Amino acid sequence: MTAQEGEGWGGVNLSPHLHTDECNELITLLKQCHTEHNFLKFFGTCNDVDRAMRQCLKKERLDKRERSKQHALEMKKRLKEGPKEQL
């Protein structure tokens, strides 16, 4: 990971306020592993934690994508119905 706060793998922002508690715990474990094993990390010492973190972030991303899709469908439906009549 880079030294800049919040910056992570592949342009993913790893700031705590953007993720669930589960993913934040994995992010913290990965950062801790990289700190403790600053040389061995290049030989796969932290790979299991990294895979778990990536899987968690992917699940978050897919959940958010599905919520966004449902919201878009609701908005389309509201637009087709037109404005509500006021009394």
Biopython code that builds the backbone (N, CA, C, O; Angstrom):
import numpy as np
from Bio.PDB.StructureBuilder import StructureBuilder

atoms = [
    (1, "MET", "N", (0.837, -1.180, 0.000)),
    (1, "MET", "CA", (0.000, 0.000, 0.000)),
    (1, "MET", "C", (0.879, 1.239, 0.000)),
    (1, "MET", "O", (2.049, 1.204, 0.382)),
    (2, "THR", "N", (0.296, 2.296, -0.426)),
    (2, "THR", "CA", (1.066, 3.534, -0.466)),
    (2, "THR", "C", (1.062, 4.201, 0.902)),
    (2, "THR", "O", (0.289, 3.839, 1.789)),
    (3, "ALA", "N", (1.935, 5.174, 1.049)),
    (3, "ALA", "CA", (2.039, 5.878, 2.323)),
    (3, "ALA", "C", (0.903, 6.884, 2.513)),
    (3, "ALA", "O", (0.610, 7.291, 3.637)),
    (4, "GLN", "N", (0.264, 7.283, 1.407)),
    (4, "GLN", "CA", (-0.809, 8.267, 1.523)),
    (4, "GLN", "C", (-2.025, 7.638, 2.181)),
    (4, "GLN", "O", (-2.408, 6.513, 1.859)),
    (5, "GLU", "N", (-2.621, 8.370, 3.097)),
    (5, "GLU", "CA", (-3.768, 7.876, 3.844)),
    (5, "GLU", "C", (-4.971, 7.694, 2.925)),
    (5, "GLU", "O", (-5.289, 8.573, 2.125)),
    (6, "GLY", "N", (-5.634, 6.550, 3.044)),
    (6, "GLY", "CA", (-6.842, 6.302, 2.280)),
    (6, "GLY", "C", (-6.592, 5.676, 0.927)),
    (6, "GLY", "O", (-7.504, 5.087, 0.347)),
    (7, "GLU", "N", (-5.388, 5.786, 0.409)),
    (7, "GLU", "CA", (-5.111, 5.232, -0.906)),
    (7, "GLU", "C", (-4.803, 3.757, -0.759)),
    (7, "GLU", "O", (-4.102, 3.355, 0.170)),
    (8, "GLY", "N", (-5.318, 2.951, -1.663)),
    (8, "GLY", "CA", (-5.100, 1.520, -1.539)),
    (8, "GLY", "C", (-4.827, 0.866, -2.865)),
    (8, "GLY", "O", (-4.357, 1.503, -3.808)),
    (9, "TRP", "N", (-5.127, -0.418, -2.929)),
    (9, "TRP", "CA", (-4.873, -1.219, -4.118)),
    (9, "TRP", "C", (-5.773, -0.826, -5.271)),
    (9, "TRP", "O", (-6.982, -0.680, -5.090)),
    (10, "GLY", "N", (-5.213, -0.656, -6.436)),
    (10, "GLY", "CA", (-6.000, -0.445, -7.643)),
    (10, "GLY", "C", (-6.862, 0.798, -7.614)),
    (10, "GLY", "O", (-7.904, 0.840, -8.268)),
    (11, "GLY", "N", (-6.460, 1.791, -6.883)),
    (11, "GLY", "CA", (-7.237, 3.019, -6.836)),
    (11, "GLY", "C", (-8.420, 2.981, -5.889)),
    (11, "GLY", "O", (-9.184, 3.944, -5.821)),
    (12, "VAL", "N", (-8.590, 1.890, -5.155)),
    (12, "VAL", "CA", (-9.687, 1.779, -4.193)),
    (12, "VAL", "C", (-9.336, 2.591, -2.962)),
    (12, "VAL", "O", (-8.265, 2.421, -2.379)),
    (13, "ASN", "N", (-10.235, 3.468, -2.570)),
    (13, "ASN", "CA", (-10.017, 4.272, -1.373)),
    (13, "ASN", "C", (-10.352, 3.412, -0.155)),
    (13, "ASN", "O", (-11.471, 2.911, -0.040)),
    (14, "LEU", "N", (-9.402, 3.241, 0.742)),
    (14, "LEU", "CA", (-9.583, 2.383, 1.911)),
    (14, "LEU", "C", (-9.911, 3.163, 3.177)),
    (14, "LEU", "O", (-9.701, 2.662, 4.282)),
    (15, "SER", "N", (-10.415, 4.366, 3.034)),
    (15, "SER", "CA", (-10.802, 5.160, 4.194)),
    (15, "SER", "C", (-11.918, 4.455, 4.955)),
    (15, "SER", "O", (-12.847, 3.933, 4.340)),
    (16, "PRO", "N", (-11.840, 4.433, 6.281)),
    (16, "PRO", "CA", (-12.797, 3.673, 7.093)),
    (16, "PRO", "C", (-14.266, 4.075, 6.906)),
    (16, "PRO", "O", (-15.149, 3.220, 6.983)),
    (17, "HIS", "N", (-14.534, 5.345, 6.666)),
    (17, "HIS", "CA", (-15.927, 5.771, 6.580)),
    (17, "HIS", "C", (-16.621, 5.273, 5.312)),
    (17, "HIS", "O", (-17.837, 5.419, 5.183)),
    (18, "LEU", "N", (-15.880, 4.696, 4.387)),
    (18, "LEU", "CA", (-16.462, 4.228, 3.132)),
    (18, "LEU", "C", (-16.833, 2.748, 3.143)),
    (18, "LEU", "O", (-17.449, 2.260, 2.195)),
    (19, "HIS", "N", (-16.463, 2.024, 4.212)),
    (19, "HIS", "CA", (-16.628, 0.576, 4.207)),
    (19, "HIS", "C", (-17.320, 0.082, 5.465)),
    (19, "HIS", "O", (-17.434, 0.794, 6.463)),
    (20, "THR", "N", (-17.783, -1.177, 5.382)),
    (20, "THR", "CA", (-18.434, -1.809, 6.524)),
    (20, "THR", "C", (-17.392, -2.145, 7.593)),
    (20, "THR", "O", (-16.188, -2.131, 7.336)),
    (21, "ASP", "N", (-17.878, -2.444, 8.781)),
    (21, "ASP", "CA", (-16.975, -2.807, 9.883)),
    (21, "ASP", "C", (-16.168, -4.053, 9.535)),
    (21, "ASP", "O", (-14.986, -4.152, 9.864)),
    (22, "GLU", "N", (-16.821, -5.004, 8.865)),
    (22, "GLU", "CA", (-16.139, -6.244, 8.482)),
    (22, "GLU", "C", (-14.947, -5.961, 7.562)),
    (22, "GLU", "O", (-13.852, -6.480, 7.776)),
    (23, "CYS", "N", (-15.171, -5.136, 6.543)),
    (23, "CYS", "CA", (-14.096, -4.810, 5.605)),
    (23, "CYS", "C", (-13.030, -3.938, 6.276)),
    (23, "CYS", "O", (-11.838, -4.093, 6.008)),
    (24, "ASN", "N", (-13.459, -3.033, 7.138)),
    (24, "ASN", "CA", (-12.486, -2.192, 7.846)),
    (24, "ASN", "C", (-11.549, -3.037, 8.707)),
    (24, "ASN", "O", (-10.361, -2.734, 8.819)),
    (25, "GLU", "N", (-12.081, -4.088, 9.310)),
    (25, "GLU", "CA", (-11.250, -4.979, 10.123)),
    (25, "GLU", "C", (-10.207, -5.669, 9.242)),
    (25, "GLU", "O", (-9.044, -5.785, 9.628)),
    (26, "LEU", "N", (-10.626, -6.127, 8.056)),
    (26, "LEU", "CA", (-9.686, -6.784, 7.144)),
    (26, "LEU", "C", (-8.647, -5.808, 6.604)),
    (26, "LEU", "O", (-7.482, -6.169, 6.440)),
    (27, "ILE", "N", (-9.058, -4.584, 6.330)),
    (27, "ILE", "CA", (-8.125, -3.552, 5.864)),
    (27, "ILE", "C", (-7.075, -3.291, 6.934)),
    (27, "ILE", "O", (-5.886, -3.184, 6.635)),
    (28, "THR", "N", (-7.524, -3.189, 8.190)),
    (28, "THR", "CA", (-6.603, -2.965, 9.302)),
    (28, "THR", "C", (-5.632, -4.131, 9.455)),
    (28, "THR", "O", (-4.437, -3.929, 9.672)),
    (29, "LEU", "N", (-6.156, -5.360, 9.339)),
    (29, "LEU", "CA", (-5.288, -6.531, 9.443)),
    (29, "LEU", "C", (-4.240, -6.546, 8.332)),
    (29, "LEU", "O", (-3.085, -6.895, 8.577)),
    (30, "LEU", "N", (-4.631, -6.173, 7.121)),
    (30, "LEU", "CA", (-3.682, -6.152, 6.006)),
    (30, "LEU", "C", (-2.610, -5.091, 6.219)),
    (30, "LEU", "O", (-1.425, -5.345, 6.003)),
    (31, "LYS", "N", (-3.028, -3.902, 6.641)),
    (31, "LYS", "CA", (-2.043, -2.850, 6.918)),
    (31, "LYS", "C", (-1.083, -3.283, 8.018)),
    (31, "LYS", "O", (0.120, -3.037, 7.931)),
    (32, "GLN", "N", (-1.616, -3.930, 9.056)),
    (32, "GLN", "CA", (-0.791, -4.407, 10.168)),
    (32, "GLN", "C", (0.184, -5.482, 9.681)),
    (32, "GLN", "O", (1.353, -5.485, 10.066)),
    (33, "CYS", "N", (-0.300, -6.391, 8.838)),
    (33, "CYS", "CA", (0.551, -7.446, 8.295)),
    (33, "CYS", "C", (1.686, -6.845, 7.471)),
    (33, "CYS", "O", (2.836, -7.269, 7.590)),
    (34, "HIS", "N", (1.366, -5.865, 6.642)),
    (34, "HIS", "CA", (2.394, -5.218, 5.821)),
    (34, "HIS", "C", (3.410, -4.464, 6.679)),
    (34, "HIS", "O", (4.587, -4.386, 6.330)),
    (35, "THR", "N", (2.954, -3.918, 7.788)),
    (35, "THR", "CA", (3.869, -3.213, 8.694)),
    (35, "THR", "C", (4.791, -4.196, 9.410)),
    (35, "THR", "O", (5.994, -3.964, 9.525)),
    (36, "GLU", "N", (4.213, -5.296, 9.890)),
    (36, "GLU", "CA", (4.991, -6.288, 10.639)),
    (36, "GLU", "C", (5.928, -7.088, 9.739)),
    (36, "GLU", "O", (7.011, -7.486, 10.166)),
    (37, "HIS", "N", (5.519, -7.319, 8.514)),
    (37, "HIS", "CA", (6.294, -8.153, 7.590)),
    (37, "HIS", "C", (6.676, -7.345, 6.355)),
    (37, "HIS", "O", (6.329, -7.710, 5.231)),
    (38, "ASN", "N", (7.387, -6.253, 6.570)),
    (38, "ASN", "CA", (7.668, -5.344, 5.464)),
    (38, "ASN", "C", (8.509, -5.970, 4.359)),
    (38, "ASN", "O", (8.509, -5.448, 3.245)),
    (39, "PHE", "N", (9.221, -7.057, 4.610)),
    (39, "PHE", "CA", (9.963, -7.734, 3.551)),
    (39, "PHE", "C", (9.242, -9.007, 3.108)),
    (39, "PHE", "O", (9.164, -9.289, 1.912)),
    (40, "LEU", "N", (8.716, -9.775, 4.060)),
    (40, "LEU", "CA", (8.058, -11.041, 3.733)),
    (40, "LEU", "C", (6.751, -10.846, 2.970)),
    (40, "LEU", "O", (6.257, -11.784, 2.344)),
    (41, "LYS", "N", (6.186, -9.641, 3.014)),
    (41, "LYS", "CA", (4.955, -9.389, 2.266)),
    (41, "LYS", "C", (5.161, -9.621, 0.773)),
    (41, "LYS", "O", (4.209, -9.926, 0.056)),
    (42, "PHE", "N", (6.398, -9.479, 0.303)),
    (42, "PHE", "CA", (6.692, -9.691, -1.111)),
    (42, "PHE", "C", (6.715, -11.175, -1.476)),
    (42, "PHE", "O", (6.721, -11.529, -2.655)),
    (43, "PHE", "N", (6.728, -12.036, -0.464)),
    (43, "PHE", "CA", (6.748, -13.480, -0.696)),
    (43, "PHE", "C", (5.438, -14.142, -0.287)),
    (43, "PHE", "O", (5.401, -15.353, -0.071)),
    (44, "GLY", "N", (4.371, -13.368, -0.178)),
    (44, "GLY", "CA", (3.042, -13.927, 0.039)),
    (44, "GLY", "C", (2.596, -14.094, 1.470)),
    (44, "GLY", "O", (1.589, -14.755, 1.722)),
    (45, "THR", "N", (3.304, -13.525, 2.403)),
    (45, "THR", "CA", (2.937, -13.678, 3.811)),
    (45, "THR", "C", (1.541, -13.121, 4.101)),
    (45, "THR", "O", (0.813, -13.675, 4.925)),
    (46, "CYS", "N", (1.171, -12.049, 3.442)),
    (46, "CYS", "CA", (-0.104, -11.377, 3.720)),
    (46, "CYS", "C", (-1.188, -11.684, 2.675)),
    (46, "CYS", "O", (-2.237, -11.042, 2.667)),
    (47, "ASN", "N", (-0.938, -12.657, 1.803)),
    (47, "ASN", "CA", (-1.864, -12.913, 0.699)),
    (47, "ASN", "C", (-3.252, -13.351, 1.149)),
    (47, "ASN", "O", (-4.244, -12.956, 0.537)),
    (48, "ASP", "N", (-3.348, -14.162, 2.209)),
    (48, "ASP", "CA", (-4.660, -14.635, 2.665)),
    (48, "ASP", "C", (-5.526, -13.470, 3.138)),
    (48, "ASP", "O", (-6.714, -13.405, 2.822)),
    (49, "VAL", "N", (-4.936, -12.563, 3.885)),
    (49, "VAL", "CA", (-5.676, -11.393, 4.371)),
    (49, "VAL", "C", (-6.045, -10.502, 3.188)),
    (49, "VAL", "O", (-7.138, -9.937, 3.151)),
    (50, "ASP", "N", (-5.136, -10.376, 2.227)),
    (50, "ASP", "CA", (-5.390, -9.560, 1.043)),
    (50, "ASP", "C", (-6.568, -10.118, 0.245)),
    (50, "ASP", "O", (-7.439, -9.363, -0.188)),
    (51, "ARG", "N", (-6.597, -11.434, 0.051)),
    (51, "ARG", "CA", (-7.709, -12.058, -0.688)),
    (51, "ARG", "C", (-9.040, -11.833, 0.030)),
    (51, "ARG", "O", (-10.048, -11.515, -0.601)),
    (52, "ALA", "N", (-9.033, -12.000, 1.343)),
    (52, "ALA", "CA", (-10.257, -11.805, 2.123)),
    (52, "ALA", "C", (-10.735, -10.357, 2.015)),
    (52, "ALA", "O", (-11.932, -10.100, 1.886)),
    (53, "MET", "N", (-9.790, -9.415, 2.068)),
    (53, "MET", "CA", (-10.153, -8.000, 1.959)),
    (53, "MET", "C", (-10.744, -7.706, 0.581)),
    (53, "MET", "O", (-11.763, -7.024, 0.471)),
    (54, "ARG", "N", (-10.104, -8.220, -0.464)),
    (54, "ARG", "CA", (-10.610, -7.992, -1.822)),
    (54, "ARG", "C", (-12.001, -8.577, -2.010)),
    (54, "ARG", "O", (-12.858, -7.966, -2.648)),
    (55, "GLN", "N", (-12.221, -9.766, -1.450)),
    (55, "GLN", "CA", (-13.531, -10.407, -1.540)),
    (55, "GLN", "C", (-14.590, -9.568, -0.825)),
    (55, "GLN", "O", (-15.704, -9.419, -1.326)),
    (56, "CYS", "N", (-14.251, -9.030, 0.327)),
    (56, "CYS", "CA", (-15.175, -8.186, 1.087)),
    (56, "CYS", "C", (-15.495, -6.912, 0.312)),
    (56, "CYS", "O", (-16.656, -6.514, 0.219)),
    (57, "LEU", "N", (-14.468, -6.275, -0.243)),
    (57, "LEU", "CA", (-14.683, -5.046, -1.015)),
    (57, "LEU", "C", (-15.529, -5.320, -2.261)),
    (57, "LEU", "O", (-16.351, -4.490, -2.649)),
    (58, "LYS", "N", (-15.328, -6.475, -2.882)),
    (58, "LYS", "CA", (-16.126, -6.832, -4.059)),
    (58, "LYS", "C", (-17.594, -7.002, -3.672)),
    (58, "LYS", "O", (-18.488, -6.537, -4.378)),
    (59, "LYS", "N", (-17.833, -7.678, -2.538)),
    (59, "LYS", "CA", (-19.211, -7.863, -2.064)),
    (59, "LYS", "C", (-19.867, -6.511, -1.800)),
    (59, "LYS", "O", (-21.019, -6.293, -2.177)),
    (60, "GLU", "N", (-19.137, -5.605, -1.155)),
    (60, "GLU", "CA", (-19.661, -4.253, -0.907)),
    (60, "GLU", "C", (-20.016, -3.556, -2.216)),
    (60, "GLU", "O", (-21.086, -2.961, -2.346)),
    (61, "ARG", "N", (-19.105, -3.638, -3.184)),
    (61, "ARG", "CA", (-19.306, -2.967, -4.465)),
    (61, "ARG", "C", (-20.535, -3.527, -5.194)),
    (61, "ARG", "O", (-21.323, -2.761, -5.749)),
    (62, "LEU", "N", (-20.702, -4.848, -5.197)),
    (62, "LEU", "CA", (-21.833, -5.464, -5.875)),
    (62, "LEU", "C", (-23.152, -5.129, -5.175)),
    (62, "LEU", "O", (-24.168, -4.908, -5.833)),
    (63, "ASP", "N", (-23.131, -5.093, -3.839)),
    (63, "ASP", "CA", (-24.333, -4.709, -3.088)),
    (63, "ASP", "C", (-24.733, -3.269, -3.413)),
    (63, "ASP", "O", (-25.908, -2.973, -3.632)),
    (64, "LYS", "N", (-23.745, -2.386, -3.441)),
    (64, "LYS", "CA", (-24.022, -0.988, -3.750)),
    (64, "LYS", "C", (-24.553, -0.842, -5.176)),
    (64, "LYS", "O", (-25.458, -0.048, -5.433)),
    (65, "ARG", "N", (-23.992, -1.605, -6.083)),
    (65, "ARG", "CA", (-24.431, -1.576, -7.481)),
    (65, "ARG", "C", (-25.888, -2.014, -7.602)),
    (65, "ARG", "O", (-26.657, -1.404, -8.345)),
    (66, "GLU", "N", (-26.270, -3.061, -6.880)),
    (66, "GLU", "CA", (-27.641, -3.550, -6.915)),
    (66, "GLU", "C", (-28.613, -2.519, -6.312)),
    (66, "GLU", "O", (-29.699, -2.300, -6.849)),
    (67, "ARG", "N", (-28.216, -1.892, -5.198)),
    (67, "ARG", "CA", (-29.063, -0.848, -4.604)),
    (67, "ARG", "C", (-29.255, 0.307, -5.572)),
    (67, "ARG", "O", (-30.356, 0.844, -5.698)),
    (68, "SER", "N", (-28.194, 0.685, -6.248)),
    (68, "SER", "CA", (-28.262, 1.780, -7.207)),
    (68, "SER", "C", (-29.184, 1.425, -8.369)),
    (68, "SER", "O", (-29.957, 2.261, -8.838)),
    (69, "LYS", "N", (-29.097, 0.190, -8.823)),
    (69, "LYS", "CA", (-29.948, -0.272, -9.922)),
    (69, "LYS", "C", (-31.427, -0.218, -9.517)),
    (69, "LYS", "O", (-32.272, 0.234, -10.290)),
    (70, "GLN", "N", (-31.728, -0.676, -8.313)),
    (70, "GLN", "CA", (-33.114, -0.642, -7.828)),
    (70, "GLN", "C", (-33.609, 0.794, -7.700)),
    (70, "GLN", "O", (-34.755, 1.093, -8.036)),
    (71, "HIS", "N", (-32.752, 1.673, -7.218)),
    (71, "HIS", "CA", (-33.123, 3.079, -7.089)),
    (71, "HIS", "C", (-33.413, 3.677, -8.467)),
    (71, "HIS", "O", (-34.373, 4.430, -8.626)),
    (72, "ALA", "N", (-32.598, 3.350, -9.451)),
    (72, "ALA", "CA", (-32.802, 3.859, -10.811)),
    (72, "ALA", "C", (-34.135, 3.373, -11.382)),
    (72, "ALA", "O", (-34.847, 4.134, -12.039)),
    (73, "LEU", "N", (-34.464, 2.124, -11.134)),
    (73, "LEU", "CA", (-35.748, 1.593, -11.622)),
    (73, "LEU", "C", (-36.917, 2.316, -10.970)),
    (73, "LEU", "O", (-37.913, 2.617, -11.628)),
    (74, "GLU", "N", (-36.795, 2.595, -9.672)),
    (74, "GLU", "CA", (-37.853, 3.329, -8.970)),
    (74, "GLU", "C", (-38.003, 4.742, -9.540)),
    (74, "GLU", "O", (-39.120, 5.226, -9.722)),
    (75, "MET", "N", (-36.887, 5.393, -9.817)),
    (75, "MET", "CA", (-36.928, 6.751, -10.371)),
    (75, "MET", "C", (-37.544, 6.751, -11.770)),
    (75, "MET", "O", (-38.318, 7.648, -12.103)),
    (76, "LYS", "N", (-37.211, 5.762, -12.582)),
    (76, "LYS", "CA", (-37.799, 5.655, -13.924)),
    (76, "LYS", "C", (-39.316, 5.496, -13.830)),
    (76, "LYS", "O", (-40.073, 6.128, -14.567)),
    (77, "LYS", "N", (-39.736, 4.634, -12.903)),
    (77, "LYS", "CA", (-41.163, 4.394, -12.706)),
    (77, "LYS", "C", (-41.867, 5.686, -12.290)),
    (77, "LYS", "O", (-42.948, 6.000, -12.790)),
    (78, "ARG", "N", (-41.247, 6.436, -11.368)),
    (78, "ARG", "CA", (-41.850, 7.694, -10.913)),
    (78, "ARG", "C", (-41.931, 8.711, -12.049)),
    (78, "ARG", "O", (-42.908, 9.453, -12.151)),
    (79, "LEU", "N", (-40.914, 8.747, -12.895)),
    (79, "LEU", "CA", (-40.920, 9.685, -14.022)),
    (79, "LEU", "C", (-41.978, 9.327, -15.048)),
    (79, "LEU", "O", (-42.609, 10.216, -15.618)),
    (80, "LYS", "N", (-42.184, 8.032, -15.294)),
    (80, "LYS", "CA", (-43.205, 7.590, -16.252)),
    (80, "LYS", "C", (-44.607, 7.930, -15.754)),
    (80, "LYS", "O", (-45.482, 8.293, -16.541)),
    (81, "GLU", "N", (-44.813, 7.811, -14.449)),
    (81, "GLU", "CA", (-46.118, 8.098, -13.872)),
    (81, "GLU", "C", (-46.457, 9.582, -13.934)),
    (81, "GLU", "O", (-47.630, 9.954, -13.908)),
    (82, "GLY", "N", (-45.476, 10.398, -14.014)),
    (82, "GLY", "CA", (-45.693, 11.842, -14.076)),
    (82, "GLY", "C", (-45.870, 12.435, -12.695)),
    (82, "GLY", "O", (-45.827, 11.725, -11.691)),
    (83, "PRO", "N", (-46.072, 13.755, -12.652)),
    (83, "PRO", "CA", (-46.214, 14.419, -11.345)),
    (83, "PRO", "C", (-47.501, 13.984, -10.649)),
    (83, "PRO", "O", (-48.510, 13.698, -11.293)),
    (84, "LYS", "N", (-47.440, 13.943, -9.338)),
    (84, "LYS", "CA", (-48.627, 13.602, -8.549)),
    (84, "LYS", "C", (-49.586, 14.773, -8.549)),
    (84, "LYS", "O", (-49.176, 15.934, -8.533)),
    (85, "GLU", "N", (-50.853, 14.455, -8.566)),
    (85, "GLU", "CA", (-51.865, 15.513, -8.545)),
    (85, "GLU", "C", (-51.972, 16.072, -7.133)),
    (85, "GLU", "O", (-52.014, 15.330, -6.152)),
    (86, "GLN", "N", (-52.014, 17.379, -7.056)),
    (86, "GLN", "CA", (-52.150, 18.026, -5.763)),
    (86, "GLN", "C", (-53.597, 18.428, -5.546)),
    (86, "GLN", "O", (-54.281, 18.829, -6.488)),
    (87, "LEU", "N", (-54.063, 18.323, -4.319)),
    (87, "LEU", "CA", (-55.459, 18.685, -3.996)),
    (87, "LEU", "C", (-55.606, 20.141, -3.730)),
    (87, "LEU", "O", (-56.709, 20.608, -3.445)),
]
sb = StructureBuilder()
sb.init_structure("model")
sb.init_model(0)
sb.init_chain("A")
sb.init_seg("    ")
for serial, (resi, resn, name, xyz) in enumerate(atoms, 1):
    if name == "N":
        sb.init_residue(resn, " ", resi, " ")
    sb.init_atom(name, np.array(xyz, "f"), 0.0, 1.0, " ", f" {name:<3s}", serial, name[0])
structure = sb.get_structure()
